[in-house]
């Protein structure tokens, strides 16, 4: 049998890291289209209902278009939560494997080729370390580093701890070693991720693990390792400290980028969510940090969200003016505490979601217009998917994909652009598109 692979990675960037580990295990496979592949892998997401439906539809599409003799693998969170149901409802799937076997995917495929039936989950949660081969996808300069798996928080709406378990951190030495390995491969920009990044190392008895991470990265940079930029995603309010914010502010590598999903601002709703409402001092410290960029997420329509609670959230957003925001309609997830609470009608949730989105859209567009004429540090990451005449760049502070793209359509340099660090001037705002001209290269 030939070795051609098509892999579809759904969901979050944490899932992407696991997909990259599978690509590393299957490095001998040629990447090809779904129709030509000998092995098709769908690394699923099962976080909320919309993600589950997307995963199921992607599996069904793969079944429709793959070759009859191709092996179809369903891996990841959906497979972990619903392995038995997937096997019963879609028996054509050849391999169903959860979140504990990404580094053994080559052995599972070999077993299936020998005629074995594979449907397994609840075998523990896989966490990549510096010894696992990864094939970084989507960038020649940026890579994600996963710090931990699982979560010790008790948010009433979230099912993740039920199938990912409690917090399990990799050691600081392991994370730093992986960064060193990736720098040797040419990567210069890093984003550190976990379900709850600010709890990193708490399971190992260290209360401010991210401070140690920042200090470790700074030390490597001072010794000459070419780490140019980094940022951290998914800070949890109750485990984020002012010391951490200060460490980010004082770092020469870590950008003043703060991603802190608040989920709500009303004490009433936060109480129903099982979350803390003590975060205003953190936001104030973040905003006071020079050239700061603050991102958050909110859930709209959680049980017990009254009109007063919703208006509180709207007022807070109006006054604080976050730089970026994810807005989610509440999703009732089986097995969670919130699922047993009185539910708000979908019609009301959608109306509230529309209103709050309109508030943020006004702020977002105002923020875009404010960048016109500015010179900013950017990372150029190759040709844009918008077209061959544009280079894709982003503000050096930004995380890839989620915070926006700068379309470079002009170059003041005498040589063509390459992946790397430049200074660009924002020359035009066309709707949601930001266009710029590269002025000079950053050495």
Secondary structure, 3 states (H helix, E strand, C coil): CCCEEEEEECCCHHHHHHHHHHHHHCCCCEECCHHHCCEEEEEECCCCHHHHHHHHHHHHHHHHHCCCCCEEEEEEHHHHHCHHHHHHHCCCCCEEECCCCHHHHHHHHHHHHCCCCEEECCCCCCCCCCCCCCCCCCCCCEEEEECEECCCCCCCCCCHHHHHCCCEECCHHHHHHHHHHHHHCCCCEEEEECCCHHHCCHHHCCCCHHHHHHHHHHHHHHCCCCCCEEEECCCCHHHCCHHHHHHHHHCCCECCEEECCCECCCHHHHHHHCCCCCCHHHHHHHHHCCCCEEEEEEEECCCCCCHHHHHHHHHHHHHHCCCEEEEEECCCCCCCCHHHCCCCCHHHHHHHHHHHHHHHHHHHHHHHHHCCCCEEEEEEEEECCCCCCCEEEEECCCCCCCCCCEEEEEECCCCCCCCEEEEEEEEEEECCEEEEEEEEECC
